[in-house]
Amino acid sequence: MNGPLPLLVAAALLVPAVSLAQGTATSEQVRRGEYLVTIGSCHDCHTPLKTGPAGPEPDMSRALSGHPQDLPVKAPARLPEPWMAAASATLTAWSGPWGVSFAANLTPDPETGVLRDFTEEQFIQTLRTGRHQGQGRPILPPMPWPFIGRMTDEDLKAVFAYLRQVPAVRNKVPDPLPPAP
């Protein structure tokens, strides 16, 4: 068979192969990001706890959605010496000399996810500088950004790729509260 038809058929057969090869690289990057999020203990603060049959456990239906919007925190905890910090029962809000910090919603929800406005570059800059979007307000304790920021660019890109594809959870995390006077 001569003419343009065999070329179109050949092109149609090649396009899925190219797409599959590109998809595999992306899949590998996403899997690497999932691994890093897991071993980096991101769920410890960004996934609320719930009480299950064995006691407190991560509520994976709200994975990486941050501090629950339906759990208000009005003021910093007052702690006697020698204590420095307190955590909410969900481990998503922390109180200390800095005020109250809330674990961010890391899901790709277009209205409430903190990464909705981040580029990959801003995500990396955030974790390298400890500032929101790499230039805004400081990231507060207990977020271990000085250690996470030492990850390679490739690893941070993998984490970003993974977070961009987790299930979106609509959850408006409150802004940090200032320290008690």
Helices and strands as residue ranges (DSSP letters): H 4-39, H 42-46, E 49-52, E 55-58, G 60-62, E 86-87, E 93-96, E 99-102, G 114-117, H 120-129, G 132-134, H 145-148, H 153-165
